[in-house]
Amino acid sequence: MDPALQPQTHVHAPPQGFIRKYVFSLDHKMIGKQYYGLALVSVFIGMILSWLMRLHLVWPNTKIPGLEAIAKTGAPGGVVTPEFYLSLLTMHGTLMVFFVLTNAPFAGFGNYFLPIQIGAEDMAFPRFNMMSFWVTFIAFVALIAAFFIPDGPPISGWTAYAPLSAIGKDAGPGLGWGQNLWAISIAIFCVGQLLGSLNFIATTLDLRAKGMTFMRMPISTWAWFLTSCIGLLAFAVLLPACLLLILDRMAGTSFFIPSGLVVSDRLQNHAGGSPLLWQHLFWFFGHPEVYIAILPAIGIVSHVLITSMRKPLLSAKVIIYSMMSIGFLSWMVWGHHMFVSGMNPMSSLLFSFPTLTITIPATIITLIWLGSLYGANIQINSASLFALGFISMFVSGGVSGFFLAQPSIDIYLHATYFVVGHFHMVMGVAAIFGILSGTYFWFPKMTGRMMNETLGQLHFWLTFVGTYCIFMPFHYLGLVGNVRRYSSFVDDFMPALMPLHKFITIAALLTGAAQLIFLYNLIYSRFRGKPAPENPWNGTSLEWSVPSPPPWNNFGGAHPVVYHDPYQYGVKGQSGDYVMQTSPEKIPSE
Amino acid sequence: MGKMFAVILTIIALVSAYPIVTHKYVQPVDISTHGHAIDEQLADTMAEAGLSFVLAQLLLAFFVWKYSSRKEGSKVFQLPGGAKWVIVAAFIFVGTEVIALSFLGQKAWAEVYFTAPKADALQVQAQGGQFAFYFRYPGVDGKFGPIHPDKIDEGNSNFFGLDPANDVESRDDIISGELAIPVNREVHLLMHSKDVGHSFYVRELRIQQDFVPGLDLSLHFTATQTGRYEILCTQLCGLGHFNMKAYLNVLSQEDFDKWMKQKISEQ
């Protein structure tokens, strides 16, 4: 072939030495694993924080051994104080949303598999890529540092509403340097995500292999591509918002602080700002962030499902267009977080309509999955179980959104456990099911070894039943009017609800403990797992055409050529009931 | 294992729906004039969303049961009609619900936010501050004295920053830690925050509204049943947030007059 017609791919020398291979690596695969590893550390920290919260809520006098060493003022004698509870929920939310739900499904798997799935040798900008991870790592260190300063971590929640977050230490413990570290960490995190998003977009647009048209890209690649477009716009708004917050806190400006505030008996020296401005900026990022977490999971799950069903979806195009509509609508709905915030009540109605409308593409995606299961030959394994579990969670978390999208119902349900149940199911658990499905599916490719299937399925059953036991009752509590973010329930009618709270705590402890099975499986299989073949699931996309694990330049210097879309299952191919994207064989139906 | 998934999912769907169908967890009694519209809309949404939830989960369970344990190499086939009918169904069913809920269902919202309070409504000012609510009644002159933030002094119980020495209107203002109101009379609540964001939530009144520093907001509502109800802060406001509450005391007109008289004599 004429070399000028070859797709443009980035060429760099194989990495030499430990530092270049494992630390400051330019290889998108290592960077993907680094993101995944950071998410794994974050998710276990976040989970332990949630344990502490759940224990404090129902048995407030529980002594946690060793806790005093980390939080001397927050947990004297190992007992969590009410103010430390607020630190816990702030850190839990921030770690989970930013460092787990953004890092793992998007930056982690996306980095590893997007270039391979489009037939590229690496990302378009490998140095930017390395920088995006290390910038994210610095953000993580800055956030975790808040645990170790005398002031303690911030207490203003992951949404950091101004002016509580903007005034400084007068407003309460943790709102001095703890809040500074939070704002600095998130600002740095935004830089990492912006670099990553740019890289994903450039790579998808420029580095596709010959024959890899847009419609021949796997749904997972589509999801990462669309997510990077959303991320580029969303983090570009959160970054300046955090900078303004830092200025309010450190430079005496008043973007978010109005005049005449008296905090801790001191009249604050600020004037002219608006607390609602922070909410608008934050949620303008915050709602698309939900889709930054869930779209990659939709992509991963679709990819896993197609392979596991041994047949194509009813329509892959419809899923892709639905994801686009969700991405598009996600920019018009941020106000639904602010129905009772004091913004113009007329705008609530305007925000409500597109929010309800998002249900249509979301329903279409769900029905396409369900309809595609009809007539399938479902291969049950850990990866496909988590994918099926994802559909169930996506439905459960989705239907509760229907309530909260209506301003009048939100008057009653806002700030109750109903909201907590809703976003944990749809954004937390569902996205994590997507991550887990992807992990069981791609682990053989990433490490060259198979994961233990028995442990994987045990992990699935405990997690599936466990998460329902935790989060379904949250909705019931919310219906009764149980409000969130309370460190203890001093309400008059709370005693009747305490048995349900205790049930949730026990379920959370057990489900959390079940994750140790996953951790063990991950570590054990990495070193002792059965060696994985090149294509263990009989998949069609490009990652299954390279060795497990792939060499540093993915295709060994060759330029793959793509002949088909990745949905050629249930056909009579040379190697079985599928035809790989790179196989030049003819398919009768095409 | 596919059959096990189907069975467990069916159990989860039915067990999840059970407390809803049996009304085990419902909102407390409604004591407002507008709340019934909210409750009705909540019930309608519950019926639609609950049905969608159960149907979708059962359908998922059924397909996994049927298509997961087929013989190795069984022929796969597509749903007749393909994606077209799925899209049409989603647009018709969900689209109708969306339109119905967003246009017909805004009655309750309009009742709370798009109507003006009556001229004879009882005016009360509510102040949110770390970590207590205070309520101020205008007194016999019917006028609130101005607030001077620099004069706020909690130690001397000057929660609102009043200056009765210089402001005539402030002299007869009545400050209370509980919100006492007469039954069946509209209340016009003027809300302002002293420091950070707070919220005013009374479950039984079906009212929730944030206090936003620097923004004067107002609410109006009518309570229809006497009794004591909790007022909770639902906007994270600092370390004492969980303990920030007050009581709404709905009194008969007679008792309210007595309460007011006593408050005046305490001034």
HADDOCK unambig.tbl for C-alpha pairs under 7 A between the chains (distance, minus, plus):
assign (segid A and resid 82 and name CA) (segid B and resid 239 and name CA) 6.73 0.50 0.50
assign (segid A and resid 83 and name CA) (segid B and resid 239 and name CA) 4.82 0.50 0.50
assign (segid A and resid 155 and name CA) (segid B and resid 238 and name CA) 6.77 0.50 0.50
assign (segid A and resid 156 and name CA) (segid B and resid 236 and name CA) 6.76 0.50 0.50
assign (segid A and resid 156 and name CA) (segid B and resid 238 and name CA) 6.92 0.50 0.50
assign (segid A and resid 163 and name CA) (segid B and resid 196 and name CA) 5.52 0.50 0.50
assign (segid A and resid 164 and name CA) (segid B and resid 196 and name CA) 5.44 0.50 0.50
assign (segid A and resid 164 and name CA) (segid B and resid 237 and name CA) 6.65 0.50 0.50
assign (segid A and resid 171 and name CA) (segid B and resid 238 and name CA) 6.91 0.50 0.50
assign (segid A and resid 172 and name CA) (segid B and resid 238 and name CA) 6.10 0.50 0.50
assign (segid A and resid 172 and name CA) (segid B and resid 239 and name CA) 6.53 0.50 0.50
assign (segid A and resid 258 and name CA) (segid B and resid 213 and name CA) 6.73 0.50 0.50
assign (segid A and resid 258 and name CA) (segid B and resid 214 and name CA) 5.28 0.50 0.50
assign (segid A and resid 259 and name CA) (segid B and resid 214 and name CA) 6.76 0.50 0.50
assign (segid A and resid 260 and name CA) (segid B and resid 149 and name CA) 5.58 0.50 0.50
assign (segid A and resid 261 and name CA) (segid B and resid 149 and name CA) 6.98 0.50 0.50
assign (segid A and resid 261 and name CA) (segid B and resid 194 and name CA) 5.65 0.50 0.50
assign (segid A and resid 261 and name CA) (segid B and resid 195 and name CA) 4.77 0.50 0.50
assign (segid A and resid 262 and name CA) (segid B and resid 149 and name CA) 6.59 0.50 0.50
assign (segid A and resid 262 and name CA) (segid B and resid 194 and name CA) 5.90 0.50 0.50
assign (segid A and resid 262 and name CA) (segid B and resid 195 and name CA) 5.24 0.50 0.50
assign (segid A and resid 263 and name CA) (segid B and resid 195 and name CA) 5.37 0.50 0.50
assign (segid A and resid 265 and name CA) (segid B and resid 153 and name CA) 6.77 0.50 0.50
assign (segid A and resid 267 and name CA) (segid B and resid 150 and name CA) 6.21 0.50 0.50
assign (segid A and resid 275 and name CA) (segid B and resid 213 and name CA) 6.97 0.50 0.50
assign (segid A and resid 311 and name CA) (segid B and resid 76 and name CA) 6.46 0.50 0.50
assign (segid A and resid 314 and name CA) (segid B and resid 78 and name CA) 6.95 0.50 0.50
assign (segid A and resid 314 and name CA) (segid B and resid 82 and name CA) 5.69 0.50 0.50
assign (segid A and resid 314 and name CA) (segid B and resid 83 and name CA) 5.36 0.50 0.50
assign (segid A and resid 315 and name CA) (segid B and resid 83 and name CA) 5.95 0.50 0.50
assign (segid A and resid 340 and name CA) (segid B and resid 208 and name CA) 6.66 0.50 0.50
assign (segid A and resid 340 and name CA) (segid B and resid 209 and name CA) 5.08 0.50 0.50
assign (segid A and resid 340 and name CA) (segid B and resid 210 and name CA) 5.99 0.50 0.50
assign (segid A and resid 341 and name CA) (segid B and resid 209 and name CA) 6.61 0.50 0.50
assign (segid A and resid 341 and name CA) (segid B and resid 210 and name CA) 5.14 0.50 0.50
assign (segid A and resid 342 and name CA) (segid B and resid 210 and name CA) 6.23 0.50 0.50
assign (segid A and resid 342 and name CA) (segid B and resid 212 and name CA) 6.90 0.50 0.50
assign (segid A and resid 342 and name CA) (segid B and resid 217 and name CA) 6.88 0.50 0.50
assign (segid A and resid 345 and name CA) (segid B and resid 113 and name CA) 6.48 0.50 0.50
assign (segid A and resid 352 and name CA) (segid B and resid 102 and name CA) 7.00 0.50 0.50
assign (segid A and resid 353 and name CA) (segid B and resid 102 and name CA) 5.97 0.50 0.50
assign (segid A and resid 356 and name CA) (segid B and resid 98 and name CA) 5.74 0.50 0.50
assign (segid A and resid 357 and name CA) (segid B and resid 98 and name CA) 6.45 0.50 0.50
assign (segid A and resid 360 and name CA) (segid B and resid 90 and name CA) 6.23 0.50 0.50
assign (segid A and resid 360 and name CA) (segid B and resid 91 and name CA) 6.47 0.50 0.50
assign (segid A and resid 360 and name CA) (segid B and resid 94 and name CA) 6.10 0.50 0.50
assign (segid A and resid 360 and name CA) (segid B and resid 95 and name CA) 6.84 0.50 0.50
assign (segid A and resid 363 and name CA) (segid B and resid 90 and name CA) 6.27 0.50 0.50
assign (segid A and resid 364 and name CA) (segid B and resid 86 and name CA) 6.78 0.50 0.50
assign (segid A and resid 364 and name CA) (segid B and resid 87 and name CA) 5.97 0.50 0.50
assign (segid A and resid 364 and name CA) (segid B and resid 90 and name CA) 5.92 0.50 0.50
assign (segid A and resid 367 and name CA) (segid B and resid 86 and name CA) 6.32 0.50 0.50
assign (segid A and resid 368 and name CA) (segid B and resid 83 and name CA) 6.77 0.50 0.50
assign (segid A and resid 368 and name CA) (segid B and resid 86 and name CA) 6.83 0.50 0.50
assign (segid A and resid 370 and name CA) (segid B and resid 60 and name CA) 6.26 0.50 0.50
assign (segid A and resid 371 and name CA) (segid B and resid 79 and name CA) 6.45 0.50 0.50
assign (segid A and resid 372 and name CA) (segid B and resid 78 and name CA) 6.89 0.50 0.50
assign (segid A and resid 373 and name CA) (segid B and resid 63 and name CA) 6.09 0.50 0.50
assign (segid A and resid 374 and name CA) (segid B and resid 63 and name CA) 6.12 0.50 0.50
assign (segid A and resid 374 and name CA) (segid B and resid 78 and name CA) 6.72 0.50 0.50
assign (segid A and resid 374 and name CA) (segid B and resid 79 and name CA) 6.10 0.50 0.50
assign (segid A and resid 375 and name CA) (segid B and resid 67 and name CA) 6.49 0.50 0.50
assign (segid A and resid 375 and name CA) (segid B and resid 76 and name CA) 5.32 0.50 0.50
assign (segid A and resid 375 and name CA) (segid B and resid 77 and name CA) 4.77 0.50 0.50
assign (segid A and resid 375 and name CA) (segid B and resid 78 and name CA) 5.85 0.50 0.50
assign (segid A and resid 375 and name CA) (segid B and resid 79 and name CA) 6.99 0.50 0.50
assign (segid A and resid 376 and name CA) (segid B and resid 67 and name CA) 5.63 0.50 0.50
assign (segid A and resid 376 and name CA) (segid B and resid 76 and name CA) 5.21 0.50 0.50
assign (segid A and resid 376 and name CA) (segid B and resid 77 and name CA) 6.67 0.50 0.50
assign (segid A and resid 377 and name CA) (segid B and resid 67 and name CA) 5.53 0.50 0.50
assign (segid A and resid 377 and name CA) (segid B and resid 68 and name CA) 5.86 0.50 0.50
assign (segid A and resid 377 and name CA) (segid B and resid 70 and name CA) 6.25 0.50 0.50
assign (segid A and resid 377 and name CA) (segid B and resid 74 and name CA) 6.74 0.50 0.50
assign (segid A and resid 377 and name CA) (segid B and resid 76 and name CA) 6.21 0.50 0.50
assign (segid A and resid 378 and name CA) (segid B and resid 67 and name CA) 5.91 0.50 0.50
assign (segid A and resid 378 and name CA) (segid B and resid 68 and name CA) 4.40 0.50 0.50
assign (segid A and resid 379 and name CA) (segid B and resid 68 and name CA) 6.32 0.50 0.50
assign (segid A and resid 380 and name CA) (segid B and resid 1 and name CA) 6.69 0.50 0.50
assign (segid A and resid 380 and name CA) (segid B and resid 2 and name CA) 6.20 0.50 0.50
assign (segid A and resid 380 and name CA) (segid B and resid 68 and name CA) 6.75 0.50 0.50
assign (segid A and resid 392 and name CA) (segid B and resid 57 and name CA) 6.26 0.50 0.50
assign (segid A and resid 395 and name CA) (segid B and resid 53 and name CA) 6.56 0.50 0.50
assign (segid A and resid 396 and name CA) (segid B and resid 53 and name CA) 6.35 0.50 0.50
assign (segid A and resid 399 and name CA) (segid B and resid 49 and name CA) 5.41 0.50 0.50
assign (segid A and resid 399 and name CA) (segid B and resid 53 and name CA) 6.61 0.50 0.50
assign (segid A and resid 403 and name CA) (segid B and resid 45 and name CA) 6.46 0.50 0.50
assign (segid A and resid 407 and name CA) (segid B and resid 109 and name CA) 6.73 0.50 0.50
assign (segid A and resid 408 and name CA) (segid B and resid 38 and name CA) 6.03 0.50 0.50
assign (segid A and resid 408 and name CA) (segid B and resid 106 and name CA) 6.72 0.50 0.50
assign (segid A and resid 408 and name CA) (segid B and resid 108 and name CA) 5.83 0.50 0.50
assign (segid A and resid 408 and name CA) (segid B and resid 109 and name CA) 4.81 0.50 0.50
assign (segid A and resid 409 and name CA) (segid B and resid 38 and name CA) 5.82 0.50 0.50
assign (segid A and resid 409 and name CA) (segid B and resid 42 and name CA) 6.16 0.50 0.50
assign (segid A and resid 411 and name CA) (segid B and resid 206 and name CA) 6.75 0.50 0.50
assign (segid A and resid 411 and name CA) (segid B and resid 207 and name CA) 6.10 0.50 0.50
assign (segid A and resid 411 and name CA) (segid B and resid 208 and name CA) 5.33 0.50 0.50
assign (segid A and resid 412 and name CA) (segid B and resid 203 and name CA) 6.80 0.50 0.50
assign (segid A and resid 412 and name CA) (segid B and resid 206 and name CA) 5.50 0.50 0.50
assign (segid A and resid 412 and name CA) (segid B and resid 207 and name CA) 6.58 0.50 0.50
assign (segid A and resid 412 and name CA) (segid B and resid 208 and name CA) 6.58 0.50 0.50
assign (segid A and resid 415 and name CA) (segid B and resid 234 and name CA) 6.08 0.50 0.50
assign (segid A and resid 472 and name CA) (segid B and resid 16 and name CA) 6.83 0.50 0.50
assign (segid A and resid 476 and name CA) (segid B and resid 25 and name CA) 5.65 0.50 0.50
assign (segid A and resid 479 and name CA) (segid B and resid 25 and name CA) 6.40 0.50 0.50
assign (segid A and resid 479 and name CA) (segid B and resid 26 and name CA) 5.61 0.50 0.50
assign (segid A and resid 479 and name CA) (segid B and resid 27 and name CA) 5.63 0.50 0.50
assign (segid A and resid 480 and name CA) (segid B and resid 25 and name CA) 5.82 0.50 0.50
assign (segid A and resid 480 and name CA) (segid B and resid 26 and name CA) 5.14 0.50 0.50
assign (segid A and resid 480 and name CA) (segid B and resid 27 and name CA) 4.48 0.50 0.50
assign (segid A and resid 480 and name CA) (segid B and resid 28 and name CA) 6.58 0.50 0.50
assign (segid A and resid 481 and name CA) (segid B and resid 27 and name CA) 6.42 0.50 0.50
assign (segid A and resid 481 and name CA) (segid B and resid 203 and name CA) 6.38 0.50 0.50
assign (segid A and resid 483 and name CA) (segid B and resid 234 and name CA) 6.69 0.50 0.50
assign (segid A and resid 485 and name CA) (segid B and resid 236 and name CA) 6.77 0.50 0.50
assign (segid A and resid 486 and name CA) (segid B and resid 241 and name CA) 6.83 0.50 0.50
assign (segid A and resid 486 and name CA) (segid B and resid 242 and name CA) 4.49 0.50 0.50
assign (segid A and resid 487 and name CA) (segid B and resid 242 and name CA) 5.83 0.50 0.50
assign (segid A and resid 488 and name CA) (segid B and resid 242 and name CA) 6.40 0.50 0.50
assign (segid A and resid 490 and name CA) (segid B and resid 243 and name CA) 6.87 0.50 0.50
assign (segid A and resid 570 and name CA) (segid B and resid 76 and name CA) 6.02 0.50 0.50
